Amino acid sequence: MSSFYRVAGNTMVKLSPPRTFAILFGLSLVIGWRPLFGTFALAVGSAEYSHLLLIVPISATLIFIERDAMRSGIEPAVGFGLTLLVIAILIGGCSYWLGSLPRDAQLSVEMLAIVIWWIGSFVLCFGARVARLFLFPLCFLFWMVPFPAPLLNQIVAIWQHGSATSASLLLSAFGVPVVQDGVFLSIPGLSLEVATECSSLRSSLMLIVTSMVLAHLFLRSFWRKAVVALAAIPLSIAKNGVRIFVISMLGTRVDPGFLHGNLHRHGGIVFFLLALFVVLLLLWLLSRGESDARQSG
């Protein structure tokens, strides 16, 4: 089955796969406007969720870049696509029936249903073979599902403790006496707490998302892409430790103003770019190894 039809008067009007997908996508916007608007408001109002604003544009751009793959071999997978659509409806229905869910958990479930609907619509219209070619941008859409508050709090706590530990290791490596008690650090002349705001989860998530996209664009093998994506997690924690270390050293050795100055309040971009440079270096090394492997093969 390579096309879809609708009845117009007494005639059958053929719908192309792109038009069918546009209809299904538009239907999701109409039915799911509440969770979509809630997710947008969450992304605009909370730094920890700001990465949500990038997901759909990035996914759409990646599909657009490789759109030539759609020009041949489009075979709508009606069975598989409808199965995904039914799953999306069931998940969305569960969110409606379980009205006792906390609002943040309900939003996550509703957005999960919408993302599965989008993927199911794509598979239904363009087929499983084309969907496999666009597997990354399609699965990338799952980033649109916001973390429920309890899970987000757990992630922030991990980042806080990881940042404190990495800063403590750096201080010790440079011969600075340091005592760590959870997220509290004490060095001569300074006691500090790695607060929730200091976890830099916003820039950490941005780094992870950026690393995944760069790995997809510049690497071929799955394991190399996985290495980059997984390396971005400890790297995002380590950059926070470097930031704490640098500010602590400048504040105790140079000028106490560094403890509350612009570097402390707005210097996250500097350390984000430093971590991104490390990601790019890792990408370069892995891409060279990939090229060497292809030449030797």
PyMOL commands that set and color helices and strands:
alter all, ss='L'
color gray80, all
select helices_A, chain A and resi 17-31+33-45+47-49+52-65+67-71+78-97+103-126+128-133+135-144+149-173+196-199+201-218+222-253+256-259+262-266+268-296
alter helices_A, ss='H'
color red, helices_A
select strands_A, chain A and resi 4-8+11-15+179-181+184-187+190-193
alter strands_A, ss='S'
color yellow, strands_A
deselect
rebuild
show_as cartoon
